[in-house]
Structures are given as C-alpha cells and as structure tokens.
Amino acid sequence: MSEYTIGEVAKAVGLSEHALRFYERKGLLLGSVERTASGRRRYSQIDIDWLRVCTRLRESRMPLADLERFAVLVRDGAGNEADRLALLSTHRARIDAQIAELEQARDTIAWKTDVYEQRLRTGNIGGLWDPTVSRNQHP
C-alpha cells in the first residue's frame, strides 16, 4: 500500500498542508491519519480520493457542517445511504439554484456587453446608459 506525505497529499488535492491539518481536526477524514515512528503523517490513496471529494464539495460551497455530517455518515458505514443521498440531493438543489442565478447574471452581462459593442462599432457612444434602449432591448 502506498503512503504519501502531507506535502504530497496537499499537492494532489489542491489544499495547503494547513488546510489538511484543519480537515483532520474537524473530523473530515474517513479515519485517523497514520503516523510514522517520528510522528509524521502518512496518508493512503483512499485518503487522497476522499479528500478530492471533500474539496469538490467545499468548492461547490457545501457548508462545513454538512461536509462534517457527510463524513460521519460515510465513516459509519453501510445502512445510512438514504441519509447520504438526502444530504447530497439538498446540496445539489442549492447548486442548481446558484447555477440558475449565475446564468441570469451572465445573460444580463452578455446583453449589456452587446449594447456597448454595438454603440462603439457604430460610433454612437453618447449616453452609453440609455434607459430607452435598455427597456426595449433587454431580454
């Protein structure tokens, strides 16, 4: 079984060593981190794979409390899959709502960018914020 140092794991999952220690303190790992005789942390491939899931969930703005709950459920083993599914489904619904909001924001930015590009292309740059154009051309 391969073992990895904290530096190797940090690089592999895109976290700092400090963040890895924080994850460990918060109980976000699936088990306790092995230590060498000199006390240095040694991680397994399973730790790396799990931490990749954790980092994706955090990048998607999963609340830390939810991530902690998810880690507990996974550590507890089989029998709580419905709870895991509910937690992940709730988070996915939050992400879907965020995506919809971002798409609306992108549409507004694209529309206004088009207005400015057209004005600059035609040389009609006076009054770049023209309320009559905004009301009539906004999708």
Secondary structure, DSSP 4 states (H G I P E B T S, - for coil): ---B-HHHHHHHHT--HHHHHHHHHTT-SSSPPEE-TT--EEB-HHHHHHHHHHHHHHHTT--HHHHHHHHHHHHH-TT-HHHHHHHHHHHHHHHHHHHHHHHHHHHHHHHHHHHHHHHHHHT--TTSS-HHHHHHH--
